[in-house]
Amino acid sequence: MGIQTRQVHLIRRPEGTAQPGDFRVVGATVPALADGQVLVENLWMSVDPYMRRSMSPDATDLEPWPLYKPLDGPSVGRVIESRNSAFTVGDLVESMSGWQEHFVSNAGPFVPYLSPNDSLAIRTAAGAQPKDYVGLLGVAALTAYRGIVHLANINPGDTVVVSSGAGTVGSLACQMAKVRGARVVTSAGSDTKVEWLRNVIKVDHAFNYRSQEIGAALKAACPRGIDVLLENASPEHLCACLPLMNLQKQVLIAGFVGTYNLSSKIGLPENFEYVLDRFLTIQSYPFMDSLDRYDQFVADMLQWRREGRMHLEETVYEGLEQAPHALCALLNGKHIGKTLVRLAA
Ligand SMILES: NC(=O)c1ccc[n+]([C@@H]2O[C@H](COP(=O)([O-])OP(=O)(O)OC[C@H]3O[C@@H](n4cnc5c(N)ncnc54)[C@H](OP(=O)(O)O)[C@@H]3O)[C@@H](O)[C@H]2O)c1
């Protein structure tokens, strides 16, 4: 008889704010392995803002999650049974098969978001803990790395603005920009987050975008204008930055987390003339374009952490049944840094 496991299913598509009641935890029996297959016990799963878009039927850039079926998302686990010569019991593997305690994999090659849910990559970096593969070395971290290390043209002393600075992409991007010698200005949605950005992440300037007018706060914080904007938050934040951009500089858009609970479409910024008048480069980008340099990314992140230059704050929810609460709390801006769910010790 196969072992018993649990999965989280989406049972309705939310209008507006996502709720834990949109999900249900369901029991399932793991089928016996066929030749070539691998059985994985998940240890950690990630919750990420893009998952709110996966809950909607009309996401333009990804497959909507199905109703009443297992969901997908970044996870890391251990092989506990193998009928595939490339995998041994005990191997640590990264996959897109989060939201369940166990899964059977056909063990195809793994590309985050792009490969089937049951594909796998063995992870062995020295100095990395299992949870790092969904945190410090996960998709959000690679997004920050692609933006600040691969795409941004930063000269020492340049002013880099990062929105949603207390989030995962934001906080790591702020630290990477500091590594590159920039002056870093950022914002977040509470005084506690702002204090953390000043004291722990050691940015040059941080402000609370809920209690201060964003344009005025940025103008005061960027007397020499903005050279690179890494946008994570919203069209409003982007609009506030455009008049401050220096000539022929860069706007990199990782995403607009502030819009994911909304059903309305995103239009052009109302002050788009600044893009034309200042000859700005404005670019939205996928983290996947840096996967060919994944090993260098891992080496850099682990080295910067050892040197005390890269810190990821983590909030850990315990147990699969907490995963919907973890996602909804993330979307409500409750936590600093990365939100993770521990599925097994
Ligand atoms: N391009 C890519 O390949 C790629 C890959 C991964 C992620 N991303 C994007 O990168 C951005 C950051 O992702 P992340 O994983 O690091 O998430 P995150 O920043 O950790 O997301 C949580 C934070 O977003 C802010 N937030 C949440 N809801 C909001 C709302 N309604 N309005 C304004 N802010 C809100 C909150 O911070 P405050 O309290 O400070 O508002 C919250 O703490 C997102 O836009 C995401 O879609 C892009």
The ligand as an SDF file (V2000), in Angstrom:
LIG
                    3D

 48 52  0  0  0  0  0  0  0  0999 V2000
   10.6130   39.1270  -12.7580 N   0  0  0  0  0  0  0  0  0  0  0  0
   10.7350   37.9630  -12.1460 C   0  0  0  0  0  0  0  0  0  0  0  0
   11.2430   36.9840  -12.7080 O   0  0  0  0  0  0  0  0  0  0  0  0
   10.2490   37.8700  -10.7510 C   0  0  0  0  0  0  0  0  0  0  0  0
   10.4930   36.7420   -9.9690 C   0  0  0  0  0  0  0  0  0  0  0  0
   10.1060   36.7610   -8.6310 C   0  0  0  0  0  0  0  0  0  0  0  0
    9.4670   37.9010   -8.1150 C   0  0  0  0  0  0  0  0  0  0  0  0
    9.2150   38.9500   -8.9270 N   0  0  0  0  0  0  0  0  0  0  0  0
    8.5440   40.1700   -8.4400 C   0  0  0  0  0  0  0  0  0  0  0  0
    9.3870   40.8370   -7.5200 O   0  0  0  0  0  0  0  0  0  0  0  0
    8.5860   41.5900   -6.6030 C   0  0  0  0  0  0  0  0  0  0  0  0
    8.9720   41.2490   -5.1830 C   0  0  0  0  0  0  0  0  0  0  0  0
    8.7510   39.8550   -4.9590 O   0  0  0  0  0  0  0  0  0  0  0  0
    9.0960   39.2000   -3.5560 P   0  0  0  0  0  0  0  0  0  0  0  0
    9.0140   37.7440   -3.7170 O   0  0  0  0  0  0  0  0  0  0  0  0
   10.3340   39.7980   -3.0060 O   0  0  0  0  0  0  0  0  0  0  0  0
    7.8920   39.6630   -2.6830 O   0  0  0  0  0  0  0  0  0  0  0  0
    7.9030   40.5270   -1.3910 P   0  0  0  0  0  0  0  0  0  0  0  0
    8.4620   41.8640   -1.6980 O   0  0  0  0  0  0  0  0  0  0  0  0
    8.5140   39.7480   -0.3060 O   0  0  0  0  0  0  0  0  0  0  0  0
    6.3310   40.6730   -1.1920 O   0  0  0  0  0  0  0  0  0  0  0  0
    5.8390   41.0250   -0.0450 C   0  0  0  0  0  0  0  0  0  0  0  0
    5.8930   42.5560    0.1600 C   0  0  0  0  0  0  0  0  0  0  0  0
    5.2390   43.2440   -0.9080 O   0  0  0  0  0  0  0  0  0  0  0  0
    4.5880   44.3550   -0.3610 C   0  0  0  0  0  0  0  0  0  0  0  0
    3.1780   44.2810   -0.7250 N   0  0  0  0  0  0  0  0  0  0  0  0
    2.3490   43.2660   -0.6150 C   0  0  0  0  0  0  0  0  0  0  0  0
    1.1160   43.5790   -1.0400 N   0  0  0  0  0  0  0  0  0  0  0  0
    1.2040   44.8300   -1.4000 C   0  0  0  0  0  0  0  0  0  0  0  0
    0.2700   45.7280   -1.8710 C   0  0  0  0  0  0  0  0  0  0  0  0
   -1.0140   45.3780   -2.0720 N   0  0  0  0  0  0  0  0  0  0  0  0
    0.6890   46.9660   -2.1380 N   0  0  0  0  0  0  0  0  0  0  0  0
    1.9920   47.3050   -1.9820 C   0  0  0  0  0  0  0  0  0  0  0  0
    2.9230   46.4650   -1.5480 N   0  0  0  0  0  0  0  0  0  0  0  0
    2.5150   45.2690   -1.2280 C   0  0  0  0  0  0  0  0  0  0  0  0
    4.7070   44.2750    1.1380 C   0  0  0  0  0  0  0  0  0  0  0  0
    5.6860   45.1280    1.5990 O   0  0  0  0  0  0  0  0  0  0  0  0
    5.2910   46.5670    2.1880 P   0  0  0  0  0  0  0  0  0  0  0  0
    4.6270   46.3660    3.5070 O   0  0  0  0  0  0  0  0  0  0  0  0
    6.5940   47.2300    2.2950 O   0  0  0  0  0  0  0  0  0  0  0  0
    4.3640   47.1630    1.1760 O   0  0  0  0  0  0  0  0  0  0  0  0
    5.1570   42.8660    1.3760 C   0  0  0  0  0  0  0  0  0  0  0  0
    5.9620   42.7360    2.5290 O   0  0  0  0  0  0  0  0  0  0  0  0
    7.1420   41.2180   -6.9310 C   0  0  0  0  0  0  0  0  0  0  0  0
    6.6040   42.2380   -7.7120 O   0  0  0  0  0  0  0  0  0  0  0  0
    7.2740   39.9150   -7.6840 C   0  0  0  0  0  0  0  0  0  0  0  0
    6.2090   39.6650   -8.5250 O   0  0  0  0  0  0  0  0  0  0  0  0
    9.6030   38.9600  -10.2120 C   0  0  0  0  0  0  0  0  0  0  0  0
  1  2  1  0
  2  3  2  0
  2  4  1  0
  4  5  1  0
  4 48  2  0
  5  6  2  0
  6  7  1  0
  7  8  2  0
  8  9  1  0
  8 48  1  0
  9 10  1  0
  9 46  1  0
 10 11  1  0
 11 12  1  0
 11 44  1  0
 12 13  1  0
 13 14  1  0
 14 15  2  0
 14 16  1  0
 14 17  1  0
 17 18  1  0
 18 19  2  0
 18 20  1  0
 18 21  1  0
 21 22  1  0
 22 23  1  0
 23 24  1  0
 23 42  1  0
 24 25  1  0
 25 26  1  0
 25 36  1  0
 26 27  1  0
 26 35  1  0
 27 28  2  0
 28 29  1  0
 29 30  1  0
 29 35  2  0
 30 31  1  0
 30 32  2  0
 32 33  1  0
 33 34  2  0
 34 35  1  0
 36 37  1  0
 36 42  1  0
 37 38  1  0
 38 39  2  0
 38 40  1  0
 38 41  1  0
 42 43  1  0
 44 45  1  0
 44 46  1  0
 46 47  1  0
M  CHG  2   8   1  16  -1
M  END
$$$$
